[in-house]
């Protein structure tokens, strides 16, 4: 347990070389290590839930990914804590803490979002269903008002009528023939009159009506005659109805062939148009339904939570408080480290400072010793190297002087050799010029030239 506590304290930012010298600070760093682990655990749970909610990932995939995310958050939080050494000024500590607090705040908001949705799961689910119904109603209204499908209902009715006309061969028009309808009405009236007369005759015959006397008396015979007359009228009405029907069918049959052909021609074009419009509407409906199936994602749930908060102030306040709770949990390591740096130095801080100063002073002394030894060892080598350099410079000067002297002697010898080679030619040329001048000039001039 002691070793585990030491490891947790070291994980919380304590230095293994300083902690044994200040055992009173061990609980503080042990608590810091536990806070880092707790924060990472909360982050891992939030990431697993977010993956299941947003991506519908399998449980084992979400758990593994959540653990990886928790380890990442753990590493980042420990980096933020360990990378905040105490500064001599409070302003320097605050300036160092600002970017770390900002990063921790961003991580806290990301972690708190799925956890807040989980807390309000029931309310969010109910509101999501309401949003789906509202979206469906709005889509249906938009689809009904779409000018592309304005005549779709009328087209469907027309196609149905054309198919019915083709199916019965035009016989459906029989019900609309005026003579046949009138004959049917007359037959129905004759049938009702006969039924009433027959009822009256039977009631008189068995004594349940009329005079109440049982038997086939004169009154009964008169009522029977009335019934027989009504029966004859009924038979005549039925015969008239049959004649009217035959005449109507003859008239309809005469014009039904043309009507059926016309209906078939119109049905082909109307059916193609109906199929095109229906297919286009079905595609849009399928797209909407596919989008509606994804309405349980994280964005939809966030929108639902926002809508609930706009209607219910208490729920909005609870949402804010719960979100701040998870954000504070994520900010706790950085805030705790910042507050520790702003407090008076503890024994651990003094020992750490003394240890660091001792290490730095020792390293400086060892560096100074190494520099002195290097200087002492390099002094003889420096003198020898300077002597060698001077010799090389002197040798260089001597070589240069010898080279210049040799070059001058070579040039002089070349000039003398050229003069020796050219002397006979110069003398012969001078004699020729003198002879020419002597032949062509007066004696005085020649003697002067000579």
MARVEXSE-673622 format. One record per residue (C-alpha): residue number from 1; residue in one letter; z negated, x negated, y. Coordinates in steps of 0.25 Angstrom, whole numbers, plus 5000, padded with zeros to 4 digits. Layout:
N
{NUM,A,{Z,X,Y}}
...
end
This chain:
450
{1,X,{5000,5000,5000}}
{2,X,{4997,4988,5009}}
{3,X,{5010,4982,5007}}
{4,X,{5017,4996,5009}}
{5,X,{5010,4998,5022}}
{6,X,{5014,4984,5026}}
{7,X,{5028,4987,5023}}
{8,X,{5028,5000,5031}}
{9,X,{5021,4993,5043}}
{10,X,{5032,4982,5043}}
{11,X,{5042,4993,5042}}
{12,X,{5036,5000,5054}}
{13,X,{5038,4987,5062}}
{14,X,{5026,4978,5059}}
{15,X,{5028,4963,5057}}
{16,X,{5024,4958,5044}}
{17,X,{5019,4945,5050}}
{18,X,{5011,4952,5061}}
{19,X,{5005,4964,5054}}
{20,X,{4995,4957,5046}}
{21,X,{4989,4951,5058}}
{22,X,{4988,4965,5065}}
{23,X,{4984,4974,5053}}
{24,X,{4979,4985,5063}}
{25,X,{4993,4988,5067}}
{26,X,{4998,4990,5052}}
{27,X,{4995,5006,5053}}
{28,X,{5004,5007,5065}}
{29,X,{5016,5000,5059}}
{30,X,{5013,5007,5045}}
{31,X,{5014,5020,5053}}
{32,X,{5027,5016,5060}}
{33,X,{5033,5013,5046}}
{34,X,{5029,5027,5041}}
{35,X,{5035,5033,5053}}
{36,X,{5048,5026,5051}}
{37,X,{5049,5031,5036}}
{38,X,{5045,5045,5040}}
{39,X,{5056,5045,5051}}
{40,X,{5066,5040,5041}}
{41,X,{5062,5051,5031}}
{42,X,{5064,5062,5041}}
{43,X,{5078,5056,5045}}
{44,X,{5082,5056,5030}}
{45,X,{5078,5070,5028}}
{46,X,{5085,5075,5040}}
{47,X,{5098,5067,5036}}
{48,X,{5098,5073,5022}}
{49,X,{5096,5087,5028}}
{50,X,{5107,5085,5038}}
{51,X,{5117,5080,5027}}
{52,X,{5114,5093,5018}}
{53,X,{5115,5102,5031}}
{54,X,{5128,5096,5037}}
{55,X,{5136,5090,5026}}
{56,X,{5130,5098,5014}}
{57,X,{5128,5085,5007}}
{58,X,{5122,5085,4993}}
{59,X,{5107,5083,4993}}
{60,X,{5107,5070,4986}}
{61,X,{5117,5065,4996}}
{62,X,{5109,5070,5008}}
{63,X,{5096,5064,5003}}
{64,X,{5103,5050,5001}}
{65,X,{5109,5050,5014}}
{66,X,{5096,5055,5021}}
{67,X,{5089,5043,5015}}
{68,X,{5099,5034,5020}}
{69,X,{5098,5040,5034}}
{70,X,{5083,5039,5033}}
{71,X,{5084,5024,5030}}
{72,X,{5094,5022,5042}}
{73,X,{5084,5029,5051}}
{74,X,{5073,5021,5046}}
{75,X,{5080,5008,5048}}
{76,X,{5084,5013,5063}}
{77,X,{5069,5017,5066}}
{78,X,{5064,5004,5061}}
{79,X,{5074,4996,5069}}
{80,X,{5069,5004,5081}}
{81,X,{5055,5002,5079}}
{82,X,{5056,4987,5075}}
{83,X,{5065,4984,5086}}
{84,X,{5055,4988,5097}}
{85,X,{5046,4976,5099}}
{86,X,{5035,4977,5109}}
{87,X,{5040,4973,5123}}
{88,X,{5031,4967,5134}}
{89,X,{5035,4979,5144}}
{90,X,{5034,4994,5142}}
{91,X,{5047,4996,5148}}
{92,X,{5054,4986,5139}}
{93,X,{5047,4994,5127}}
{94,X,{5053,5007,5132}}
{95,X,{5066,5001,5135}}
{96,X,{5067,4996,5121}}
{97,X,{5062,5010,5115}}
{98,X,{5073,5018,5123}}
{99,X,{5085,5015,5114}}
{100,X,{5077,5016,5102}}
{101,X,{5071,5029,5106}}
{102,X,{5085,5035,5109}}
{103,X,{5090,5031,5095}}
{104,X,{5078,5037,5088}}
{105,X,{5080,5050,5097}}
{106,X,{5094,5051,5092}}
{107,X,{5090,5049,5077}}
{108,X,{5079,5059,5079}}
{109,X,{5088,5070,5084}}
{110,X,{5098,5067,5073}}
{111,X,{5086,5068,5063}}
{112,X,{5080,5080,5069}}
{113,X,{5092,5089,5069}}
{114,X,{5093,5092,5054}}
{115,X,{5078,5093,5052}}
{116,X,{5077,5103,5064}}
{117,X,{5088,5111,5057}}
{118,X,{5081,5111,5044}}
{119,X,{5068,5116,5051}}
{120,X,{5076,5128,5057}}
{121,X,{5084,5130,5044}}
{122,X,{5083,5146,5043}}
{123,X,{5085,5149,5058}}
{124,X,{5097,5139,5058}}
{125,X,{5103,5146,5045}}
{126,X,{5102,5160,5051}}
{127,X,{5108,5156,5064}}
{128,X,{5119,5149,5057}}
{129,X,{5123,5161,5049}}
{130,X,{5123,5169,5063}}
{131,X,{5132,5159,5069}}
{132,X,{5142,5160,5057}}
{133,X,{5142,5175,5058}}
{134,X,{5145,5174,5073}}
{135,X,{5156,5164,5071}}
{136,X,{5162,5173,5060}}
{137,X,{5162,5185,5070}}
{138,X,{5168,5177,5081}}
{139,X,{5179,5171,5072}}
{140,X,{5182,5185,5067}}
{141,X,{5183,5190,5081}}
{142,X,{5191,5179,5085}}
{143,X,{5200,5181,5073}}
{144,X,{5202,5196,5077}}
{145,X,{5205,5192,5091}}
{146,X,{5215,5182,5087}}
{147,X,{5229,5186,5092}}
{148,X,{5236,5180,5079}}
{149,X,{5229,5190,5071}}
{150,X,{5229,5202,5080}}
{151,X,{5239,5210,5072}}
{152,X,{5234,5206,5058}}
{153,X,{5227,5220,5055}}
{154,X,{5239,5228,5059}}
{155,X,{5248,5219,5051}}
{156,X,{5239,5220,5039}}
{157,X,{5240,5236,5041}}
{158,X,{5255,5236,5042}}
{159,X,{5256,5227,5029}}
{160,X,{5247,5236,5022}}
{161,X,{5255,5248,5026}}
{162,X,{5268,5242,5022}}
{163,X,{5263,5238,5008}}
{164,X,{5258,5252,5006}}
{165,X,{5272,5258,5010}}
{166,X,{5279,5249,5001}}
{167,X,{5269,5252,4989}}
{168,X,{5270,5267,4990}}
{169,X,{5285,5267,4994}}
{170,X,{5282,5276,5006}}
{171,X,{5275,5287,4999}}
{172,X,{5263,5285,5008}}
{173,X,{5271,5292,5019}}
{174,X,{5270,5305,5011}}
{175,X,{5256,5307,5016}}
{176,X,{5261,5307,5030}}
{177,X,{5272,5318,5028}}
{178,X,{5269,5330,5037}}
{179,X,{5275,5340,5027}}
{180,X,{5268,5335,5015}}
{181,X,{5255,5334,5023}}
{182,X,{5256,5348,5027}}
{183,X,{5259,5353,5013}}
{184,X,{5247,5345,5008}}
{185,X,{5238,5352,5018}}
{186,X,{5244,5366,5014}}
{187,X,{5241,5363,4999}}
{188,X,{5227,5359,5003}}
{189,X,{5225,5372,5011}}
{190,X,{5230,5380,4999}}
{191,X,{5222,5373,4989}}
{192,X,{5209,5376,4998}}
{193,X,{5213,5391,4999}}
{194,X,{5215,5392,4984}}
{195,X,{5202,5385,4981}}
{196,X,{5195,5395,4990}}
{197,X,{5202,5407,4985}}
{198,X,{5199,5403,4970}}
{199,X,{5184,5400,4974}}
{200,X,{5183,5414,4980}}
{201,X,{5189,5421,4968}}
{202,X,{5181,5414,4958}}
{203,X,{5168,5417,4966}}
{204,X,{5172,5432,4966}}
{205,X,{5175,5432,4951}}
{206,X,{5162,5426,4947}}
{207,X,{5153,5433,4957}}
{208,X,{5149,5421,4964}}
{209,X,{5156,5425,4977}}
{210,X,{5163,5436,4984}}
{211,X,{5157,5450,4979}}
{212,X,{5148,5443,4969}}
{213,X,{5154,5452,4958}}
{214,X,{5158,5446,4945}}
{215,X,{5171,5450,4940}}
{216,X,{5186,5451,4943}}
{217,X,{5186,5462,4952}}
{218,X,{5196,5467,4963}}
{219,X,{5190,5457,4973}}
{220,X,{5190,5446,4963}}
{221,X,{5205,5449,4960}}
{222,X,{5208,5449,4975}}
{223,X,{5202,5435,4977}}
{224,X,{5210,5431,4965}}
{225,X,{5223,5435,4971}}
{226,X,{5219,5428,4983}}
{227,X,{5216,5415,4975}}
{228,X,{5230,5417,4968}}
{229,X,{5237,5418,4982}}
{230,X,{5230,5405,4986}}
{231,X,{5234,5398,4973}}
{232,X,{5249,5402,4976}}
{233,X,{5248,5397,4990}}
{234,X,{5242,5384,4984}}
{235,X,{5253,5382,4974}}
{236,X,{5263,5384,4985}}
{237,X,{5256,5374,4994}}
{238,X,{5257,5364,4983}}
{239,X,{5271,5366,4981}}
{240,X,{5274,5365,4996}}
{241,X,{5266,5352,4996}}
{242,X,{5274,5347,4984}}
{243,X,{5287,5350,4991}}
{244,X,{5282,5343,5004}}
{245,X,{5278,5331,4996}}
{246,X,{5292,5330,4989}}
{247,X,{5299,5332,5003}}
{248,X,{5290,5321,5009}}
{249,X,{5292,5311,4998}}
{250,X,{5307,5313,4999}}
{251,X,{5307,5310,5014}}
{252,X,{5298,5298,5012}}
{253,X,{5306,5293,5000}}
{254,X,{5318,5293,5009}}
{255,X,{5312,5284,5020}}
{256,X,{5302,5276,5011}}
{257,X,{5313,5266,5006}}
{258,X,{5316,5261,5020}}
{259,X,{5301,5261,5024}}
{260,X,{5297,5253,5012}}
{261,X,{5308,5243,5014}}
{262,X,{5304,5242,5029}}
{263,X,{5290,5240,5025}}
{264,X,{5293,5229,5015}}
{265,X,{5301,5221,5026}}
{266,X,{5289,5222,5036}}
{267,X,{5279,5219,5025}}
{268,X,{5285,5206,5022}}
{269,X,{5284,5201,5037}}
{270,X,{5271,5208,5039}}
{271,X,{5265,5202,5026}}
{272,X,{5269,5188,5030}}
{273,X,{5263,5189,5044}}
{274,X,{5250,5195,5038}}
{275,X,{5249,5184,5028}}
{276,X,{5251,5173,5039}}
{277,X,{5240,5179,5048}}
{278,X,{5231,5182,5037}}
{279,X,{5232,5168,5032}}
{280,X,{5229,5162,5046}}
{281,X,{5217,5171,5048}}
{282,X,{5212,5167,5034}}
{283,X,{5213,5152,5038}}
{284,X,{5205,5154,5050}}
{285,X,{5195,5162,5043}}
{286,X,{5194,5152,5032}}
{287,X,{5191,5141,5043}}
{288,X,{5181,5149,5049}}
{289,X,{5174,5152,5036}}
{290,X,{5174,5137,5033}}
{291,X,{5168,5134,5046}}
{292,X,{5158,5144,5044}}
{293,X,{5154,5138,5031}}
{294,X,{5150,5126,5038}}
{295,X,{5141,5133,5048}}
{296,X,{5129,5128,5041}}
{297,X,{5131,5114,5045}}
{298,X,{5122,5106,5055}}
{299,X,{5130,5109,5067}}
{300,X,{5130,5124,5065}}
{301,X,{5115,5123,5062}}
{302,X,{5112,5115,5075}}
{303,X,{5120,5126,5082}}
{304,X,{5112,5137,5075}}
{305,X,{5099,5130,5079}}
{306,X,{5103,5129,5093}}
{307,X,{5107,5144,5094}}
{308,X,{5093,5147,5088}}
{309,X,{5087,5139,5099}}
{310,X,{5094,5146,5110}}
{311,X,{5089,5159,5105}}
{312,X,{5075,5155,5101}}
{313,X,{5068,5146,5111}}
{314,X,{5056,5145,5101}}
{315,X,{5065,5140,5090}}
{316,X,{5072,5130,5100}}
{317,X,{5059,5124,5104}}
{318,X,{5055,5123,5089}}
{319,X,{5068,5116,5087}}
{320,X,{5066,5106,5098}}
{321,X,{5052,5103,5093}}
{322,X,{5056,5101,5079}}
{323,X,{5068,5092,5083}}
{324,X,{5059,5084,5093}}
{325,X,{5049,5082,5081}}
{326,X,{5060,5076,5072}}
{327,X,{5065,5067,5084}}
{328,X,{5051,5062,5087}}
{329,X,{5049,5059,5072}}
{330,X,{5061,5050,5073}}
{331,X,{5057,5044,5087}}
{332,X,{5043,5041,5082}}
{333,X,{5045,5027,5077}}
{334,X,{5052,5022,5090}}
{335,X,{5042,5030,5099}}
{336,X,{5030,5024,5091}}
{337,X,{5036,5010,5093}}
{338,X,{5038,5012,5107}}
{339,X,{5024,5017,5110}}
{340,X,{5018,5005,5102}}
{341,X,{5026,4996,5111}}
{342,X,{5021,5002,5124}}
{343,X,{5007,5001,5119}}
{344,X,{4998,4989,5121}}
{345,X,{5001,4978,5111}}
{346,X,{4993,4978,5098}}
{347,X,{4987,4967,5090}}
{348,X,{5000,4968,5082}}
{349,X,{5009,4966,5094}}
{350,X,{5000,4954,5099}}
{351,X,{5001,4947,5086}}
{352,X,{5016,4950,5085}}
{353,X,{5018,4944,5099}}
{354,X,{5009,4932,5095}}
{355,X,{5016,4930,5082}}
{356,X,{5030,4930,5089}}
{357,X,{5026,4921,5100}}
{358,X,{5020,4911,5090}}
{359,X,{5033,4911,5082}}
{360,X,{5041,4909,5095}}
{361,X,{5032,4898,5100}}
{362,X,{5033,4891,5086}}
{363,X,{5048,4892,5086}}
{364,X,{5049,4887,5100}}
{365,X,{5040,4875,5096}}
{366,X,{5048,4872,5084}}
{367,X,{5061,4873,5092}}
{368,X,{5056,4863,5102}}
{369,X,{5052,4853,5091}}
{370,X,{5065,4854,5085}}
{371,X,{5072,4852,5098}}
{372,X,{5063,4839,5101}}
{373,X,{5066,4834,5087}}
{374,X,{5081,4836,5089}}
{375,X,{5080,4829,5102}}
{376,X,{5073,4817,5097}}
{377,X,{5082,4816,5085}}
{378,X,{5095,4817,5093}}
{379,X,{5091,4806,5104}}
{380,X,{5096,4794,5096}}
{381,X,{5108,4801,5091}}
{382,X,{5111,4804,5106}}
{383,X,{5110,4790,5111}}
{384,X,{5119,4785,5100}}
{385,X,{5129,4796,5103}}
{386,X,{5129,4792,5117}}
{387,X,{5132,4777,5114}}
{388,X,{5143,4781,5105}}
{389,X,{5149,4789,5116}}
{390,X,{5148,4778,5126}}
{391,X,{5155,4769,5116}}
{392,X,{5166,4778,5114}}
{393,X,{5168,4780,5129}}
{394,X,{5169,4765,5131}}
{395,X,{5178,4763,5119}}
{396,X,{5187,4774,5125}}
{397,X,{5188,4767,5139}}
{398,X,{5191,4753,5132}}
{399,X,{5202,4759,5124}}
{400,X,{5208,4766,5136}}
{401,X,{5209,4753,5144}}
{402,X,{5215,4746,5133}}
{403,X,{5225,4757,5131}}
{404,X,{5229,4757,5146}}
{405,X,{5231,4741,5146}}
{406,X,{5239,4742,5134}}
{407,X,{5248,4753,5140}}
{408,X,{5250,4745,5153}}
{409,X,{5254,4732,5145}}
{410,X,{5264,4740,5137}}
{411,X,{5270,4746,5149}}
{412,X,{5271,4732,5156}}
{413,X,{5278,4726,5144}}
{414,X,{5288,4737,5143}}
{415,X,{5291,4735,5158}}
{416,X,{5293,4720,5156}}
{417,X,{5302,4722,5144}}
{418,X,{5311,4732,5151}}
{419,X,{5312,4722,5163}}
{420,X,{5316,4711,5153}}
{421,X,{5327,4720,5147}}
{422,X,{5333,4725,5160}}
{423,X,{5333,4712,5168}}
{424,X,{5347,4706,5163}}
{425,X,{5353,4720,5167}}
{426,X,{5347,4720,5180}}
{427,X,{5352,4706,5184}}
{428,X,{5366,4708,5179}}
{429,X,{5367,4721,5188}}
{430,X,{5362,4713,5200}}
{431,X,{5373,4702,5198}}
{432,X,{5384,4712,5197}}
{433,X,{5380,4719,5210}}
{434,X,{5379,4706,5217}}
{435,X,{5393,4702,5212}}
{436,X,{5399,4715,5217}}
{437,X,{5393,4714,5230}}
{438,X,{5398,4699,5232}}
{439,X,{5413,4703,5229}}
{440,X,{5414,4714,5238}}
{441,X,{5406,4710,5251}}
{442,X,{5408,4700,5262}}
{443,X,{5402,4686,5261}}
{444,X,{5391,4689,5271}}
{445,X,{5387,4702,5264}}
{446,X,{5388,4696,5251}}
{447,X,{5380,4684,5255}}
{448,X,{5370,4694,5261}}
{449,X,{5369,4702,5248}}
{450,X,{5368,4689,5240}}
end
